[in-house]
């Protein structure tokens, strides 16, 4: 069980948004730089650059923690965990122990050293969480654990989807226990990973015909209801995203035109944009109806929460 003493709570503010945006931008830049380094240098050079980057990021994380900038320190800790995973993977590749990841499915067979890399990434994230108490690291631990478990006991395809759904349900139970124990800050990210894994598994099985997408719509509404019941917005967000995917499926089918192409290209190219279809109005109309559904759900949730939170604060 994760200790929850002195957990860093991140209140919403302009400064918090900018530091999050900056930290995540640095993370993506690091991934890009390491990708370039792997192409331009040999295996040994890539290990050296990865080690240097890991050392710099770790030093920055501890420096900001020491000076009291705990959010910034936590974000650098997240980047340092990613750098550690790249460093260990580069070392395995240098030694010739890392299996070829370009061929075959993501989850394919028993690949010992890859499993070791995944497990050590979990350990590194857990250690960083213990040191920095930064909630986003819970997301890293939970996500990396899903990947490790799925890779360990499945070989891709339907079985991996089943394992993913089972893991999500297990994580939901863990998240509820965190909520009951007074650690809702850590529980938030557990709910996020639980929602993503359950929803991802369901989309694997149900994404072809109209009936499949109707089932996804029902699941999305259940997500919204669960989020309302638990007062966890992550489930509502994921449910809304699911409803958007369902609407996109039917809008493109009824109007026989891609929604993104319709809205982003048509206004600029006018009559020259492809062939006009008989029911092009069906796409925008579908999204207008969905917007009304979203508003209705918001009003319903606000009405249910009036005894807890003023309705004006909800909508």
C-alpha angles and dihedrals in degrees: 000000000000116000112237103194115132094001112181110246113202111209117202113260140135090258092050091050092050095047091049091048091047094047094048091045089054089050093054091044090053091053090050093047093049090049089054091046091052090055097045101040134048123255092270093050091049090054090051094050091046091051092049092050092047091051093049095048093046091049091051091049093053092042093055091044090053092050092050099254093128099166093050089046091052093051091051088048089057090052091047091055089053090048091050091053090050091046094052091044090051090050092051090048091050090053091047093243100113112096121232106271097184096074125065132006124319093255106043127148131316108312105177102194093043089054089050089053091050092047094049089050088057090048092049092050091047091050091049089049091051091051103039102027089215112158096214088067087066087065090052093049094047094044094047090047090054090052093048095047093045092047091047100051105025138055102208133273123060094346092057089050091052091050089048093053091046091050090050092052090048091049090049089057090049091049091052090052090052090050092050091048094056098256100115091146092066091035092062094069092043088056090050094054091042091054093046095049096045092045093045091052092049092050089053090060100034115043108097118071134029093261090055091054091048087057089050089052090053090049090049091053089050088053090054091048092048092049090051092048094048094035088234112141093195091074091049091050092049091045091052090049089052091052089051090054091049092049091049091054094052095037092055091045096049096041095035091221134099111260096219092047092048096052101035103036107028097064091055101041100034115184092001092068104106125281121331114238130213096241103034089133090066093075099056090038091055092053092046089056090048090052089055089049090053092050091048092051090049092052091047092051091045090052091051091050100047090103091055107029127018109259092233089063091053100051 
